[in-house]
Amino acid sequence: MKIFKNKFIASTFILILSGMATKVLGLVIKIIFTRIVGTTTISLYTIVMPTYSLLLTISTLAMPTTISKLIASKNDPKVLNSATVLILLINAIIIVTMCFISPFIANNLLKEPNAYYLLIAMAFTLPFASLACILKGYYYGKQKMVPHVVSNTIEQIIRLLLVITIMPILIKKSYVHAATGLILTSLFTELASVIVFLSFMKKKEIINLAKIQYSPQDGKEILSLSIPSVASRIIGNICYFFEPIILTNILLYKGYTNSYILLQYGAYNAYAISTLTIPSFFISAIASALLPEISKFTEQHRTVLVKKRLKQAFIFTFFIGLSFTFIIFIFRYDLLTFLYNTTLGSDYIKVLAPFFILFYFEAIFASFMQAIGKAKITLRITIFASIVKLICISTLSLLKIGLYSLLLSEIINIILVVFLNYLYTMKYLKD
């Protein structure tokens, strides 16, 4: 078909199909895991996820988008060598650091001593995830999406098998063992992902990658692109990291019990937010396919095509976001019951759903800014919005409205981020 000769449309379509398959498998895994381990394990797992997200952001150094941009514009595979050296060094530092500071984070910040075991486990999964990200970026830049389809599918199948076979054994020991085990499954799935990506490479490319040579020039270029982007994500993840810490301490001060906070925060993150972000794989597919296209057209000064691709991305995102948000809002009780065997978080979905139509645009804006070399703008917007969000959480939590202080802060953050990105994008396109 003529429409699939367009690389942007074809790449988006392949990634969406892959995302649908992996999302279905992911939902099956989540349903099985939730019903095997119960709410206590889910709550413990959820409380450490902000820390995991922060560590993952630092350890991967925005490699999917950085490598994608470099490969799309320069088409030089040697950049993978320098990226690998940088990533391995950063991950080694993170693992050593986490061995020392995990007790402090668990006991003093998260107020949950059992979180220590999960924090240590997650540190050792990071190198595998980081290496997989480098290879993902390479194939994004080449606009070859079949390796992603195979990788994502195999990852989810391995995760499903591990959950079915290992989780019933671990939950019999304790809920801490089960939560830690779920994190460690990432070690095996990410390793499988690396193997799959390498299998799609030519022998010559694998030999060059195995040399692990570092080029100062390539390293400098990688860091110049990745640091603004990763700094933006780090700021967002720092906000996410401090979110449960600030919320927990202020709500405890206002008289709420620790068990109430753990349960409601778990319901908010594990049930409400997880359900609302179900369509994110569609948006990620659009954003991933958009980046190399915009990078290439920007390099060639073809502004008309830049505008065309961005308009297409916005249209796809709007209709996908609107459709899914409407379905999730209307059938929230049924979805929560089917997915998690609970209706906890349904009230949170009711409040958040209308604003998540805007939330889906954040990935498109971030991809666009990275592609045109304006990741620093995204960084400034993220810093400002994150500070506003933390201030809102701190202030609203004092009003004794429970988790709704977090919901309102999230809504303010979404509106602010999208509005500021929209203003800058319109300004850039007019110039």
C-alpha positions in Angstrom: 0.0 0.0 0.0 1.2 3.5 -0.8 0.6 4.8 2.7 3.2 2.4 4.1 5.9 3.7 1.8 6.0 6.7 4.2 8.6 5.7 6.7 7.0 7.7 9.5 3.6 6.0 9.0 5.1 2.6 8.5 7.4 2.8 11.6 4.5 4.1 13.7 2.2 1.3 12.6 4.8 -1.4 13.3 5.6 0.0 16.7 1.8 0.3 17.5 1.2 -3.3 16.6 4.3 -4.3 18.6 3.1 -2.2 21.5 -0.4 -3.7 21.4 1.0 -7.2 21.6 3.3 -6.4 24.4 0.7 -4.4 26.2 -1.8 -7.3 26.1 0.9 -9.6 27.4 1.9 -7.0 30.0 -1.7 -6.7 31.2 -2.0 -10.5 31.5 1.2 -10.5 33.5 -0.1 -7.7 35.7 -3.4 -9.5 36.3 -1.7 -12.8 37.2 0.9 -11.1 39.4 -1.7 -8.9 41.2 -3.9 -11.9 42.0 -0.9 -14.1 43.1 0.7 -11.6 45.5 -2.1 -9.3 46.7 -2.3 -5.6 47.7 0.5 -5.5 50.3 3.1 -6.6 47.8 1.8 -4.2 45.1 2.0 -1.3 47.6 5.6 -2.1 48.6 6.6 -2.4 44.9 4.8 0.9 44.1 6.6 2.8 46.9 10.0 2.1 45.4 9.1 2.7 41.8 9.9 6.5 41.9 13.4 5.6 43.1 13.7 3.0 40.3 12.5 5.5 37.7 15.1 8.0 38.8 17.9 5.4 38.7 16.8 4.1 35.3 16.8 7.6 33.9 20.3 8.3 35.1 21.7 4.9 34.1 20.3 4.9 30.6 21.4 8.5 29.9 18.5 9.1 27.4 20.3 6.7 25.0 17.2 5.7 22.9 16.6 9.2 21.7 20.3 10.3 21.7 21.5 7.4 19.6 18.5 7.5 17.4 19.2 11.2 16.5 22.9 10.5 15.9 22.3 7.5 13.7 19.5 9.3 11.8 21.6 12.3 11.1 25.2 10.8 10.7 24.6 7.1 10.1 27.8 6.2 11.9 27.6 2.9 14.0 30.9 3.7 15.7 29.0 5.9 18.1 27.7 2.7 19.8 31.2 2.0 21.2 31.5 5.3 23.0 28.0 5.0 24.3 28.7 1.6 25.7 31.8 2.7 27.6 29.9 5.7 29.1 26.9 3.6 30.1 29.0 0.9 31.8 31.0 3.5 33.8 27.8 5.3 34.9 26.1 2.0 35.9 29.2 0.8 37.9 29.1 4.1 39.9 25.3 3.8 40.5 25.6 0.2 41.8 28.4 1.0 44.3 26.5 4.1 45.4 23.2 2.2 46.0 25.0 -0.4 48.1 25.9 2.4 50.5 22.8 4.6 50.5 19.9 2.1 50.2 19.5 1.7 54.0 19.1 5.5 54.4 16.6 5.7 51.5 14.5 2.8 52.9 14.6 3.7 56.6 14.7 7.5 56.6 13.1 8.7 53.3 10.6 6.0 52.4 9.9 5.0 56.0 9.7 1.4 54.8 12.7 -0.8 56.0 11.7 -3.7 53.7 12.2 -1.4 50.6 16.0 -1.9 51.2 15.9 -5.4 49.4 14.1 -4.0 46.4 16.5 -1.0 46.1 19.5 -3.3 46.0 17.8 -5.6 43.5 16.9 -2.8 41.1 20.5 -1.5 41.1 21.8 -4.8 39.5 19.1 -4.7 36.8 20.2 -1.3 35.5 23.3 -2.2 33.3 21.2 -4.7 31.3 18.4 -2.1 30.7 21.0 0.5 29.8 22.7 -1.7 27.1 19.3 -2.6 25.7 18.5 1.2 25.4 21.7 1.8 23.3 20.6 -0.9 20.8 17.0 0.4 20.8 18.3 3.8 19.8 20.4 2.3 17.0 17.4 0.6 15.4 15.1 3.7 16.0 17.7 5.8 14.1 17.8 3.2 11.3 14.0 3.2 11.3 14.1 -0.6 11.5 11.3 -1.6 13.8 11.1 -5.4 13.4 13.9 -5.9 16.0 11.7 -4.0 18.5 8.7 -6.2 17.8 10.7 -9.4 18.4 12.5 -8.0 21.4 9.3 -6.7 23.1 7.4 -9.9 22.5 10.2 -12.1 23.9 10.7 -9.8 26.9 7.1 -10.2 27.9 6.9 -13.9 27.3 10.0 -14.4 29.6 8.4 -12.1 32.2 5.1 -14.1 32.0 6.9 -17.4 32.5 8.9 -16.1 35.4 5.8 -14.7 37.1 3.8 -17.9 36.7 6.6 -20.2 37.9 8.5 -18.1 40.4 6.0 -15.8 42.1 3.9 -18.5 43.8 7.1 -19.8 45.4 8.3 -16.4 46.5 4.9 -15.2 47.9 4.9 -18.3 50.2 8.1 -17.0 51.7 7.0 -13.4 52.1 5.5 -10.4 50.2 9.0 -8.8 50.3 10.5 -11.8 48.4 7.7 -11.5 45.8 8.2 -7.7 45.3 12.0 -8.2 45.0 11.5 -11.1 42.6 9.4 -9.0 40.3 12.2 -6.4 40.1 14.8 -9.1 39.3 12.7 -10.4 36.4 13.9 -7.2 34.6 17.5 -8.6 34.7 16.5 -11.6 32.6 14.1 -9.8 30.3 16.6 -7.0 29.5 19.4 -9.5 28.9 17.1 -11.3 26.4 16.4 -8.0 24.7 20.1 -7.3 24.3 20.6 -10.8 22.8 17.7 -10.3 20.3 19.0 -6.9 19.2 22.5 -8.3 18.6 21.1 -11.2 16.6 19.6 -8.7 14.1 23.0 -7.0 13.6 25.5 -8.0 10.9 28.6 -9.9 12.0 30.8 -6.8 11.2 28.7 -4.6 13.4 28.8 -7.0 16.3 32.7 -7.2 16.0 33.0 -3.4 16.0 30.7 -3.1 19.0 32.7 -5.8 20.9 35.8 -3.7 20.6 34.4 -1.2 23.3 36.5 1.7 21.9 35.9 5.1 23.3 36.2 8.2 21.0 36.4 11.5 22.9 34.7 13.3 20.0 31.8 10.8 19.9 31.6 10.9 23.7 31.4 14.7 23.7 28.6 14.6 21.0 26.7 12.0 22.9 26.8 13.9 26.2 25.9 17.2 24.5 22.7 15.7 23.2 21.9 13.4 26.2 22.7 15.6 29.2 19.9 18.3 28.5 17.4 15.5 27.7 18.4 13.3 30.7 18.6 16.3 32.9 15.0 17.0 32.1 14.0 13.5 32.9 16.1 13.5 36.0 14.3 16.6 37.3 11.0 14.9 36.5 12.1 11.8 38.3 13.5 13.7 41.3 10.0 15.2 41.6 8.6 11.7 41.4 11.2 10.5 43.9 10.3 13.1 46.4 6.6 12.8 45.8 5.9 9.9 48.2 8.5 11.2 50.7 6.8 14.6 51.0 3.3 13.2 50.8 4.0 10.5 53.4 5.7 12.9 55.9 3.1 15.6 55.7 0.1 13.2 55.8 1.6 11.5 58.8 2.0 14.9 60.4 -1.7 15.6 59.7 -2.8 12.4 61.4 -3.1 9.9 58.6 -1.8 6.4 59.4 1.1 4.8 57.5 -1.1 1.9 56.4 -3.7 4.3 54.9 -1.0 6.2 53.0 0.7 3.1 51.7 -2.7 1.6 50.5 -4.0 4.8 48.9 -0.7 5.7 47.2 -0.5 2.1 45.9 -4.1 2.5 44.6 -3.2 5.8 42.9 0.0 4.6 41.2 -0.5 0.8 40.7 -4.2 1.0 39.8 -5.3 4.5 38.7 -2.2 5.7 36.9 -1.4 2.3 35.4 -4.9 2.1 33.9 -4.7 5.7 32.6 -1.4 5.1 30.9 -2.5 2.0 29.0 -2.6 4.0 25.7 1.0 5.2 26.3 2.4 2.5 24.1 0.6 4.1 21.1 2.0 7.5 22.0 5.5 6.1 22.6 5.3 4.5 19.1 4.4 7.9 17.5 7.1 9.8 19.5 9.8 7.2 18.6 8.9 7.2 14.9 8.7 11.0 14.9 12.2 11.7 16.3 14.4 10.4 13.4 12.0 11.9 10.8 12.1 15.4 12.4 15.9 15.1 12.9 16.5 14.3 9.3 14.2 17.1 8.0 15.6 19.6 10.4 19.1 18.7 9.2 17.9 19.2 5.6 16.1 22.5 6.5 12.8 21.1 5.1 10.5 23.1 7.5 7.4 22.2 5.5 7.9 18.5 6.2 8.8 19.1 9.8 5.4 20.8 10.3 3.6 18.1 8.3 5.1 15.3 10.5 4.4 17.2 13.7 0.8 17.8 12.6 0.3 14.1 11.9 1.7 13.2 15.3 -0.7 15.6 17.0 -3.7 14.3 15.1 -2.9 10.7 15.9 -2.2 11.5 19.5 -5.4 13.4 20.0 -7.7 10.8 18.6 -6.0 7.9 20.4 -5.9 9.8 23.7 -9.5 10.9 23.4 -10.8 7.4 22.5 -8.9 5.6 25.3 -9.6 8.2 27.9 -13.3 8.1 27.2 -13.4 4.3 27.4 -11.3 4.3 30.7 -13.5 6.9 32.3 -16.8 5.1 31.4 -15.7 1.6 32.2 -13.3 2.3 35.1 -14.9 -0.1 37.5 -15.0 -2.9 35.0 -11.4 -2.3 34.0 -10.1 -2.2 37.5 -12.0 -5.3 38.5 -10.8 -7.2 35.4 -7.2 -6.1 35.6 -6.6 -6.0 39.4 -9.6 -7.6 41.0 -10.3 -4.4 42.9 -12.1 -1.1 42.4 -9.5 0.8 44.5 -8.4 3.9 42.5 -11.7 4.3 40.6 -12.4 7.7 42.1 -8.9 8.8 41.2 -9.4 7.8 37.6 -12.7 9.8 37.5 -10.8 13.0 38.5 -7.7 12.5 36.4 -9.1 11.0 33.1 -10.2 14.3 31.4 -6.7 15.8 31.9 -4.9 12.8 30.6 -5.8 13.7 27.0 -3.3 16.5 27.5 -0.8 14.2 29.2 -0.3 12.1 26.1 1.0 15.1 24.2 4.0 15.4 26.6 5.9 12.6 24.8 5.3 14.2 21.4 6.6 17.5 22.5 9.7 16.0 24.2 10.5 14.0 21.0 10.1 17.1 18.9 12.4 19.2 21.1 15.0 16.5 21.1 14.9 16.2 17.3 15.3 20.0 16.7 18.2 20.2 19.2 16.2 22.2 21.8 16.2 19.7 24.7 17.3 22.5 27.0 13.9 24.1 26.6 12.3 20.8 27.8 14.7 20.9 30.7 13.6 24.4 31.8 9.9 23.6 31.4 10.4 20.4 33.4 12.3 22.1 36.2 9.7 24.8 36.5 6.7 22.4 36.4 8.3 20.0 38.9 9.0 22.8 41.4 5.4 23.9 41.1 4.2 20.3 41.5 6.2 19.8 44.7 5.0 23.1 46.1 1.4 22.2 45.3 1.8 18.7 47.0 3.3 20.3 50.1 0.6 23.0 50.3 -2.4 20.9 49.5 -1.4 18.1 51.8 -1.7 20.4 54.7 -5.4 20.9 53.9 -6.1 17.3 55.0 -7.7 16.2 51.7 -5.7 12.9 51.6 -4.4 11.7 48.2 -6.4 14.4 46.4 -3.6 16.8 47.2 -1.4 14.6 44.8 -4.2 14.4 42.2 -4.6 18.1 42.0 -0.9 18.7 41.9 -0.6 16.2 39.0 -3.4 18.0 37.0 -1.6 21.4 37.5 1.7 19.8 36.3 0.1 18.3 33.2 -1.6 21.6 32.1 1.6 23.6 32.8 4.0 21.3 30.9 1.7 21.0 27.8 0.9 24.7 27.7 4.5 25.8 27.9 5.7 23.3 25.3 2.9 24.4 23.0 3.9 28.0 23.3 7.5 27.3 22.4 6.6 25.0 19.6 4.4 27.5 17.9 7.1 30.2 18.3 9.7 27.9 16.7 7.5 27.0 13.7 6.6 30.7 13.0 10.3 31.7 12.9 
